[in-house]
């Protein structure tokens, strides 16, 4: 039996006991039967009313529970729809009271979730509005009175984050642009004039609208200021170059130049005004010193003529250079010419520098080549001879490479410019070929001169009997060669026994003697008559022998035997004659 039934049985038993007790009391008191019946009826009605009231209250409670369940179920469905979540599933087999409690608890949780989302949405909408005001952007597309889903809130959060990043980026860009704008304005001595410039420079940075249009306007303003600055600097630089030229041409003292150093560095408005004033002053001074200025320009023109490799004809084409009628017109012509030359040099600077490099290498090569033919170079003791020979060899190898490289650059330049690149009024390769040809001719000329000199020396040696020494290898001092010594001794003894023999010198040279033997020292001890010049006359036999030699050299017939191994040749017409071979004249 359930407890509720037990309690109900106990209630009935208690009621019965109470009625019995009341009946006993009423009997003892002596209440009549009809009054006892009335009193019992009153008790019954009282209990009945009480029970009915209790039932009525419980019925009311049941109705409230049912109404609450229905209301909460409706509210729960609405909240689930707003929050975009699945509808709460109720449990089966539970009491009405538990069902109402579960539904009510779920509704409270849903309401709390809704309130939280709405608060987040409100905060995000406020941030979005602030960012839209700063960035001048469109608000995020979400209804402020609808409950956002979790995905919508997450997307809104990401949007706000991107907007904050964009704000920070634009703010950084704005501050950088503002810093540059303020700096350039200070350099230009520019005062903000428009309302936008005043907002940028004078207003608080946090109050500036960071819209794309404003950032674009800032960039445009900066570009305009930079262009003005560049124009100002270009103008100042042009004035500085003009001032420097006029200072040099007018020979302005260094002390006066140093007083103007401040304006030769910065390019502010006051500097520009000072430079313009100085140029005007120097131009007036230039007109008063036309001759000196013109001669200074001529010096510059001559320098650029050298840099641009102008030929004599090209230089003479500028006839004002040779005029002595100094006036403003002549000065203007010189100014125009020096500007033309400077522009011409700048247009061809790389090629001219390459040609200059070739010229320097060529000049060094000629110097080293000339030193290579100098006999005194063997007296070198510092190791320079080997260095010079190595350097000359490298130049001889690198010059053609440099010429080839310059040829490729010149061909490219001529194809682009559709004109010829001239050096000394001729093509560069033609100019190079002429230099090599001149060098070759000079070498042949030097070789021929040496050949003629040696031929002439040989004739003189053969005519006058002087010793011709051919170069031999250098030996260390103090060393002797036994074979050479024996040969020398033998030759000396032969010379003492036979006076008309041939003797070789220790140095490898050849001594050319006349065919007539030398007179002994005791052949003529009587003093001979002196000539007016104070010298002894030649012996008749010696004189006759010399004549024989002269006749043989001149190609006239002689009674003596001809010279073996030597034919009469003109060394100027026969350069193949080997003058280093030893000559032997037989007896």
Secondary structure in CASP SS format (residue, H / E / C, confidence):
PFRMAT SS
TARGET T0000
AUTHOR 0000-0000-0000
METHOD secondary structure of the structure
MODEL  1
X C 1.00
X C 1.00
X H 1.00
X H 1.00
X H 1.00
X H 1.00
X H 1.00
X H 1.00
X H 1.00
X H 1.00
X H 1.00
X H 1.00
X H 1.00
X H 1.00
X H 1.00
X H 1.00
X H 1.00
X H 1.00
X H 1.00
X H 1.00
X H 1.00
X H 1.00
X H 1.00
X H 1.00
X H 1.00
X H 1.00
X H 1.00
X H 1.00
X H 1.00
X C 1.00
X C 1.00
X C 1.00
X H 1.00
X H 1.00
X H 1.00
X H 1.00
X H 1.00
X H 1.00
X H 1.00
X H 1.00
X H 1.00
X H 1.00
X H 1.00
X H 1.00
X H 1.00
X H 1.00
X H 1.00
X H 1.00
X H 1.00
X H 1.00
X H 1.00
X H 1.00
X H 1.00
X H 1.00
X H 1.00
X H 1.00
X H 1.00
X H 1.00
X H 1.00
X H 1.00
X H 1.00
X H 1.00
X H 1.00
X H 1.00
X H 1.00
X H 1.00
X H 1.00
X H 1.00
X H 1.00
X H 1.00
X H 1.00
X H 1.00
X H 1.00
X H 1.00
X H 1.00
X H 1.00
X H 1.00
X H 1.00
X H 1.00
X H 1.00
X H 1.00
X H 1.00
X H 1.00
X C 1.00
X C 1.00
X C 1.00
X C 1.00
X C 1.00
X C 1.00
X C 1.00
X C 1.00
X C 1.00
X C 1.00
X C 1.00
X C 1.00
X H 1.00
X H 1.00
X H 1.00
X H 1.00
X H 1.00
X H 1.00
X H 1.00
X H 1.00
X H 1.00
X H 1.00
X H 1.00
X H 1.00
X H 1.00
X H 1.00
X H 1.00
X H 1.00
X H 1.00
X H 1.00
X H 1.00
X H 1.00
X H 1.00
X H 1.00
X H 1.00
X H 1.00
X H 1.00
X H 1.00
X H 1.00
X H 1.00
X H 1.00
X H 1.00
X H 1.00
X H 1.00
X H 1.00
X H 1.00
X H 1.00
X H 1.00
X H 1.00
X H 1.00
X H 1.00
X H 1.00
X C 1.00
X C 1.00
X C 1.00
X C 1.00
X C 1.00
X C 1.00
X C 1.00
X C 1.00
X C 1.00
X C 1.00
X C 1.00
X C 1.00
X C 1.00
X C 1.00
X H 1.00
X H 1.00
X H 1.00
X H 1.00
X H 1.00
X H 1.00
X H 1.00
X H 1.00
X H 1.00
X H 1.00
X H 1.00
X H 1.00
X H 1.00
X H 1.00
X H 1.00
X H 1.00
X H 1.00
X H 1.00
X H 1.00
X H 1.00
X H 1.00
X H 1.00
X H 1.00
X H 1.00
X H 1.00
X H 1.00
X H 1.00
X H 1.00
X H 1.00
X H 1.00
X H 1.00
X H 1.00
X H 1.00
X H 1.00
X H 1.00
X H 1.00
X H 1.00
X H 1.00
X H 1.00
X C 1.00
X C 1.00
X C 1.00
X C 1.00
X C 1.00
X C 1.00
X H 1.00
X H 1.00
X H 1.00
X H 1.00
X H 1.00
X H 1.00
X H 1.00
X C 1.00
X C 1.00
X C 1.00
X H 1.00
X H 1.00
X H 1.00
X C 1.00
X C 1.00
X C 1.00
X C 1.00
X H 1.00
X H 1.00
X H 1.00
X H 1.00
X H 1.00
X H 1.00
X H 1.00
X H 1.00
X H 1.00
X H 1.00
X H 1.00
X H 1.00
X H 1.00
X H 1.00
X H 1.00
X H 1.00
X H 1.00
X H 1.00
X H 1.00
X H 1.00
X H 1.00
X H 1.00
X H 1.00
X H 1.00
X H 1.00
X H 1.00
X H 1.00
X H 1.00
X H 1.00
X H 1.00
X H 1.00
X H 1.00
X H 1.00
X H 1.00
X H 1.00
X H 1.00
X H 1.00
X H 1.00
X H 1.00
X C 1.00
X C 1.00
X C 1.00
X H 1.00
X H 1.00
X H 1.00
X H 1.00
X H 1.00
X C 1.00
X C 1.00
X H 1.00
X H 1.00
X H 1.00
X H 1.00
X C 1.00
X C 1.00
X C 1.00
X C 1.00
X H 1.00
X H 1.00
X H 1.00
X H 1.00
X H 1.00
X H 1.00
X H 1.00
X H 1.00
X H 1.00
X H 1.00
X H 1.00
X H 1.00
X H 1.00
X H 1.00
X H 1.00
X H 1.00
X H 1.00
X H 1.00
X H 1.00
X H 1.00
X C 1.00
X H 1.00
X H 1.00
X H 1.00
X H 1.00
X H 1.00
X H 1.00
X H 1.00
X H 1.00
X H 1.00
X H 1.00
X H 1.00
X H 1.00
X H 1.00
X H 1.00
X H 1.00
X H 1.00
X H 1.00
X H 1.00
X C 1.00
X C 1.00
X C 1.00
X C 1.00
X H 1.00
X H 1.00
X H 1.00
X H 1.00
X H 1.00
X H 1.00
X C 1.00
X H 1.00
X H 1.00
X H 1.00
X H 1.00
X C 1.00
X C 1.00
X C 1.00
X C 1.00
X C 1.00
X H 1.00
X H 1.00
X H 1.00
X H 1.00
X H 1.00
X H 1.00
X H 1.00
X H 1.00
X H 1.00
X H 1.00
X H 1.00
X H 1.00
X H 1.00
X H 1.00
X H 1.00
X H 1.00
X H 1.00
X H 1.00
X H 1.00
X H 1.00
X C 1.00
X H 1.00
X H 1.00
X H 1.00
X H 1.00
X H 1.00
X H 1.00
X H 1.00
X H 1.00
X H 1.00
X H 1.00
X H 1.00
X H 1.00
X H 1.00
X H 1.00
X H 1.00
X H 1.00
X H 1.00
X H 1.00
X H 1.00
X H 1.00
X H 1.00
X H 1.00
X H 1.00
X H 1.00
X C 1.00
X C 1.00
X H 1.00
X H 1.00
X H 1.00
X H 1.00
X H 1.00
X C 1.00
X C 1.00
X C 1.00
X C 1.00
X H 1.00
X H 1.00
X H 1.00
X H 1.00
X H 1.00
X H 1.00
X H 1.00
X H 1.00
X H 1.00
X H 1.00
X H 1.00
X H 1.00
X H 1.00
X H 1.00
X H 1.00
X H 1.00
X H 1.00
X H 1.00
X H 1.00
X H 1.00
X H 1.00
X H 1.00
X H 1.00
X H 1.00
X H 1.00
X H 1.00
X H 1.00
X H 1.00
X H 1.00
X H 1.00
X H 1.00
X H 1.00
X H 1.00
X H 1.00
X C 1.00
X C 1.00
X C 1.00
X C 1.00
X E 1.00
X E 1.00
X C 1.00
X C 1.00
X E 1.00
X E 1.00
X H 1.00
X H 1.00
X H 1.00
X H 1.00
X H 1.00
X H 1.00
X H 1.00
X H 1.00
X H 1.00
X H 1.00
X H 1.00
X H 1.00
X H 1.00
X H 1.00
X H 1.00
X H 1.00
X H 1.00
X H 1.00
X H 1.00
X H 1.00
X H 1.00
X H 1.00
X H 1.00
X H 1.00
X H 1.00
X H 1.00
X H 1.00
X H 1.00
X H 1.00
X H 1.00
X H 1.00
X H 1.00
X H 1.00
X H 1.00
X H 1.00
X H 1.00
X H 1.00
X C 1.00
X C 1.00
X E 1.00
X E 1.00
X C 1.00
X C 1.00
X C 1.00
X C 1.00
X C 1.00
X C 1.00
X C 1.00
X C 1.00
X C 1.00
X C 1.00
X C 1.00
X C 1.00
X C 1.00
X H 1.00
X H 1.00
X H 1.00
X H 1.00
X H 1.00
X H 1.00
X H 1.00
X H 1.00
X H 1.00
X H 1.00
X H 1.00
X H 1.00
X H 1.00
X H 1.00
X H 1.00
X H 1.00
X C 1.00
X C 1.00
X C 1.00
X C 1.00
X C 1.00
X C 1.00
X E 1.00
X C 1.00
X C 1.00
X C 1.00
X C 1.00
X C 1.00
X E 1.00
X E 1.00
X C 1.00
X C 1.00
X C 1.00
X C 1.00
X C 1.00
X C 1.00
X C 1.00
X C 1.00
X C 1.00
X C 1.00
X C 1.00
X C 1.00
X C 1.00
X C 1.00
X C 1.00
X C 1.00
X C 1.00
X C 1.00
X C 1.00
X C 1.00
X C 1.00
X C 1.00
X C 1.00
X C 1.00
X C 1.00
X C 1.00
X C 1.00
X C 1.00
X H 1.00
X H 1.00
X H 1.00
X H 1.00
X H 1.00
X H 1.00
X H 1.00
X H 1.00
X H 1.00
X H 1.00
X H 1.00
X H 1.00
X H 1.00
X H 1.00
X H 1.00
X C 1.00
X C 1.00
X C 1.00
X C 1.00
X C 1.00
X C 1.00
X C 1.00
X C 1.00
X C 1.00
X C 1.00
X C 1.00
X C 1.00
X C 1.00
X C 1.00
X C 1.00
X C 1.00
X C 1.00
X C 1.00
X C 1.00
X C 1.00
X C 1.00
X C 1.00
X C 1.00
X C 1.00
X C 1.00
X C 1.00
X C 1.00
X C 1.00
X C 1.00
X C 1.00
X C 1.00
X C 1.00
X C 1.00
END
